[in-house]
Amino acid sequence: MSSDICKNLNEIRSEIDDNIQLVAVSKTKPVEAIKEAYDCGQRDFGENKVQEMRDKYPVLPSDIRWHLIGHLQRNKVKYIAPYVHLIHSVDNLKLLREINKQALKNKRIIPVLLQIKIAQEDTKYGMSFEEAEELLHSSELDELPNIKISGLMGMATNTPDAAQRKKEFHSLKLFFDKLKKQFPDFTYLSMGMSGDYPLAIEEGSNMIRVGSKIFGERKYT
């Protein structure tokens, strides 16, 4: 295992302001690597898959704040509802209903972000701006007291064209600012990953999801 994890974390922290939350994306990474980041002061970790989060949660320190950043199926919500800190990837009302139901069972209010599709890629999930506004103004939300919509998440197109990514991040920031005037609980704008977080921060992101820049490149089996 690399002893560079702490060095990498400190480098990233030195580049970003205190008001920007760093989520260390630990998907596919072993418990030992997460523990090394934890020992270096990192508390927020992001996982893509519910099963992986379930496996790691009981064997790591209880004060870790777990972020579910990948696509979430409704039938998996119950497994993370007791402890998940923030769900970044909510893209429909049915999923919100299920999160509310499981949060109620666990006597919790679960914070979530609405995932907005800003990328020009069919493989990316998310709502359009119009769908998100419709959902936020829906009377059905009043019946979901155990969720708290705390902001937005988006992923830019995976392209070397920085101008395009900048434009996509900018569009999401404008939308976030518009909604924040109507919904004061909006706190987080989660955008930016290892390859583009400086650009995302320039455009107003206050939460970044960084994996390979901390833990090194992923090895998929």
C-alpha positions in Angstrom: 0.0 0.0 0.0 1.2 3.5 -0.8 2.4 5.7 2.0 1.7 8.6 -0.3 -2.0 8.8 0.8 -1.3 11.3 3.6 1.0 13.4 1.4 -1.6 13.5 -1.4 -4.4 14.5 1.1 -2.2 17.3 2.5 -1.4 18.5 -1.0 -5.1 18.7 -2.0 -6.0 20.4 1.3 -3.3 23.0 0.8 -4.9 23.9 -2.6 -8.5 24.3 -1.4 -10.2 26.7 1.0 -11.5 25.6 4.3 -15.1 26.0 3.1 -14.7 23.3 0.5 -15.5 19.8 1.7 -13.3 17.0 0.4 -14.9 13.6 0.0 -12.2 10.9 -0.5 -13.6 8.4 -3.0 -12.6 5.1 -1.6 -14.5 2.8 -4.0 -12.5 -0.4 -4.8 -9.9 0.6 -2.2 -9.0 -1.7 0.6 -9.8 -0.9 4.3 -6.1 -0.4 5.0 -6.0 2.5 2.5 -9.1 4.1 4.0 -7.6 3.7 7.5 -4.4 5.4 6.4 -6.4 8.4 5.1 -8.5 8.4 8.3 -5.3 8.5 10.4 -4.3 11.5 8.3 -7.5 13.3 9.5 -9.9 12.5 6.6 -13.4 11.7 7.8 -15.6 11.9 4.7 -15.4 8.9 2.3 -17.4 8.2 -0.8 -18.5 4.8 -2.1 -20.2 4.0 -5.4 -21.8 0.7 -4.4 -24.0 -0.1 -1.5 -22.4 -3.6 -1.0 -18.9 -2.2 -0.7 -20.1 0.4 1.8 -21.8 -2.3 3.8 -18.6 -4.4 3.9 -16.4 -1.5 5.0 -18.7 0.3 7.5 -18.5 -2.3 10.4 -14.7 -2.6 10.3 -13.8 1.0 10.2 -14.1 3.8 12.8 -17.6 4.8 13.6 -17.1 8.5 13.2 -16.5 8.2 9.4 -19.1 10.1 7.4 -20.1 7.8 4.5 -21.3 9.4 1.2 -23.1 7.3 -1.3 -22.0 8.9 -4.6 -23.0 6.2 -7.2 -26.4 5.3 -8.7 -28.7 4.0 -5.9 -31.4 1.4 -6.5 -34.4 1.6 -4.3 -34.1 -1.9 -3.0 -30.7 -1.2 -1.6 -31.6 1.9 0.4 -32.4 -0.1 3.6 -28.8 -1.3 3.9 -27.3 2.1 4.3 -30.2 4.0 5.9 -29.0 3.5 9.5 -25.7 5.4 9.0 -25.2 7.0 5.6 -24.2 10.7 6.0 -25.2 12.0 2.6 -26.7 10.5 -0.6 -25.4 12.4 -3.6 -27.2 10.6 -6.4 -31.0 11.1 -6.0 -32.6 11.5 -9.4 -36.3 10.7 -9.0 -39.2 11.0 -6.6 -39.7 7.2 -6.1 -36.1 7.0 -4.7 -36.8 9.9 -2.4 -39.9 8.2 -1.1 -37.9 5.0 -0.4 -35.2 7.0 1.4 -37.8 8.7 3.5 -39.4 5.4 4.4 -36.1 3.8 5.5 -35.0 7.0 7.3 -38.3 6.9 9.3 -37.7 3.3 10.3 -34.3 4.3 11.5 -35.6 7.4 13.3 -33.3 9.6 11.1 -33.5 12.5 8.7 -31.2 11.6 5.8 -29.7 14.5 3.8 -29.6 14.0 0.0 -28.5 15.8 -3.1 -30.4 15.9 -6.3 -28.2 14.6 -9.2 -28.5 16.9 -12.2 -27.4 15.7 -15.7 -25.1 18.3 -17.1 -22.8 16.0 -19.1 -23.3 15.3 -22.8 -23.1 11.5 -22.2 -25.9 8.9 -22.2 -24.0 6.9 -19.5 -24.5 9.6 -16.9 -27.6 9.6 -14.6 -29.5 12.7 -13.4 -32.5 14.9 -13.8 -32.8 17.9 -16.1 -33.1 21.3 -14.6 -36.8 21.3 -15.4 -37.4 17.9 -13.7 -35.5 19.0 -10.6 -37.6 22.2 -10.3 -40.8 20.3 -10.8 -39.8 17.9 -8.0 -38.8 20.6 -5.6 -42.1 22.4 -6.1 -44.1 19.2 -5.8 -46.6 19.0 -2.9 -45.4 15.3 -2.5 -42.2 16.5 -0.8 -44.3 17.7 2.1 -45.1 14.1 2.8 -41.4 13.2 3.1 -40.3 14.7 6.4 -37.4 12.3 6.9 -35.3 13.5 4.0 -33.5 16.8 3.7 -32.6 18.0 0.2 -29.3 19.7 0.9 -28.2 20.7 -2.6 -27.1 19.4 -6.0 -24.6 17.1 -7.5 -23.3 16.9 -11.1 -20.6 15.3 -13.2 -19.2 17.1 -16.3 -18.6 15.3 -19.6 -15.5 13.1 -19.6 -13.7 15.2 -22.3 -10.3 16.9 -22.6 -12.2 20.1 -23.6 -11.9 22.2 -20.5 -14.1 24.9 -21.9 -17.0 22.5 -22.2 -16.6 21.2 -18.7 -16.3 24.8 -17.4 -19.6 25.6 -19.2 -21.3 22.6 -17.7 -20.1 23.4 -14.1 -21.1 27.0 -14.6 -24.6 26.1 -15.7 -25.1 24.0 -12.5 -23.8 26.8 -10.3 -26.3 29.2 -11.8 -29.1 26.7 -11.2 -27.9 26.1 -7.6 -27.8 29.9 -6.9 -31.3 30.2 -8.3 -32.7 27.4 -6.1 -30.8 28.5 -2.9 -32.9 31.7 -3.0 -36.1 29.6 -2.8 -34.7 26.8 -0.6 -32.5 28.1 2.2 -31.5 24.5 3.2 -29.5 24.2 0.1 -25.9 23.9 1.3 -23.8 21.7 -1.0 -22.9 21.9 -4.6 -21.0 18.6 -5.2 -19.1 18.8 -8.4 -15.5 18.1 -9.4 -13.4 14.9 -9.3 -9.7 14.0 -9.5 -9.4 15.2 -13.1 -11.4 18.5 -12.9 -11.9 19.6 -9.3 -9.8 22.9 -9.7 -12.1 23.8 -12.5 -15.2 22.9 -10.5 -14.0 25.0 -7.6 -13.4 27.9 -9.9 -17.0 27.6 -11.0 -18.4 27.5 -7.4 -18.3 23.9 -6.2 -18.0 23.6 -2.4 -17.8 19.8 -2.2 -15.4 17.7 -4.3 -15.2 13.9 -4.8 -11.6 12.9 -5.2 -10.3 9.3 -5.5 -7.3 8.6 -7.7 -5.5 11.8 -6.7 -5.6 10.5 -3.1 -5.3 6.8 -3.4 -3.6 6.3 -6.8 -5.2 4.8 -9.9 -7.8 2.2 -9.5 -7.2 -1.4 -10.4 -10.4 -3.0 -11.6 -10.6 -6.8 -11.6 
